[in-house]
Amino acid sequence: MTLAALPKPKLGEPYLLTPGPLTTSAEVKEAMLRDWGSWDGDFRAMTRELRSRILAMLGAGADGFDCVPIQGSGTFAVEAMLASFVPKTGKVLVLCNGAYGKRAVTILEYLGRAHAVLDMGDYLPPRGADVARVLAEDAAITHVLAVHCETSSGILNPLQEIADATQAAGRALLVDSMSAFGAVPLDPSVTPFEAAVSSANKCIEGVPGFGFVVARTAALEAAKGNSQSLSLDLHAQWAVMEQTGQWRFTPPTHVVAAFLVALRAHEAEGGVAARGARYANNRDVLVAGMRRLGFETLLLDDWLSPIITTFFCPADPNFDFTQFYDRMKARGFILYPGKLTRAESFRIGHIGHVDGAVMQAVVDAASDVLTEMNVSSAAPSTASLAERQAHGE
Ligand SMILES: *Cc1c(COP(=O)(O)O)cnc(C)c1O
């Protein structure tokens, strides 16, 4: 759980405690120092290795699945998944409890696909029983979209019960596993789903530039003709890749080279279980330390993810987030502003090439900064706590 040769960040290169882009290893960065021909056999072999390594992360259920990488940021992959697997006559139930669920709704509006929304606010996960109820009431729903870890609050949604409810109702589950894949198990023989997406710059610790979809091969075959977007058509991307070993359009070659190094490091660390354990330890060190300073987490312990944690801003009038951010940055740590609709908050990601020692250094820096800012207590306002109690407990 401690990274053997964790290098200190170079002068002027802070740790990115932002869940993508995030801090990558020196080896991942070095892999980008050469050029590759996208049609060349060497690069085609790299694409093959990438696809099979991603598939292997599904575990026992990988049979009957395939992996299709697609250019762009993670949102491009979410949009590609929705456009390709939901037929024009389909209807999607979006399980929404934060910004990424809302973004999926916006995508469906752009795509002109019928949808229903189960909105849980910022604090609560959609539960299996909620999903079963909505599906029983609306026979037109063909697909359910779940966000695995809702990165805007850090909530780890209960995917197992969502998948079970979706399967029991005979519908297909699509998963935005962007910030969870590679650190939280996602085995389709345990947690049935039709397709899931993630991207290069989250738990696999690569650099940004493409996303990827893992999907049932049968669903990829059936997706022909669904997408109204040429560049985001997963069936076409898959069919060309199967036939030629190449990406349809210019691939981000350097990003792929870096990603392969990240994938090999992921395996060497011990795969999904070990990656998840390091991140969980990062969270535990961070949350315990921040709580000692008086900070409170937005979420109750049950829903804290190993990916990112949201903290309420202290109520002390001397606290100012912009100042806090700048002073933390000066100490080598880039934090993440809050992305909540209501409460004043900020986030600290604990994924990337960081370990418990880095998290302890974050807590120590936060302690120093609070002293500098003359903040005597990091406790949040009673209003924030009351809201958490009203919505979350
Ligand atoms: C990061 C992320 C995305 C994709 O965001 P991009 O900025 O497009 O890469 C989508 N969903 C979730 C849950 C995420 O964490």
The ligand as a MOL file (V3000), in Angstrom:
LIG
                    3D

  0  0  0     0  0            999 V3000
M  V30 BEGIN CTAB
M  V30 COUNTS 15 15 0 0 0
M  V30 BEGIN ATOM
M  V30 1 C -14.2730 11.9940 -14.9680 0
M  V30 2 C -15.6630 11.5120 -15.1060 0
M  V30 3 C -16.3540 11.5740 -16.3380 0
M  V30 4 C -15.7490 12.1210 -17.6080 0
M  V30 5 O -15.2950 13.3940 -17.5290 0
M  V30 6 P -14.3330 14.0110 -18.6450 0
M  V30 7 O -14.0450 15.3480 -18.0860 0
M  V30 8 O -15.1060 14.0570 -19.9070 0
M  V30 9 O -13.1610 13.1100 -18.7700 0
M  V30 10 C -17.6260 11.0200 -16.4020 0
M  V30 11 N -18.1930 10.4460 -15.3440 0
M  V30 12 C -17.5820 10.3670 -14.1500 0
M  V30 13 C -18.2680 9.6960 -13.0090 0
M  V30 14 C -16.2930 10.9050 -13.9900 0
M  V30 15 O -15.6720 10.8150 -12.8020 0
M  V30 END ATOM
M  V30 BEGIN BOND
M  V30 1 1 1 2
M  V30 2 1 2 3
M  V30 3 2 2 14
M  V30 4 1 3 4
M  V30 5 2 3 10
M  V30 6 1 4 5
M  V30 7 1 5 6
M  V30 8 2 6 7
M  V30 9 1 6 8
M  V30 10 1 6 9
M  V30 11 1 10 11
M  V30 12 2 11 12
M  V30 13 1 12 13
M  V30 14 1 12 14
M  V30 15 1 14 15
M  V30 END BOND
M  V30 END CTAB
M  END
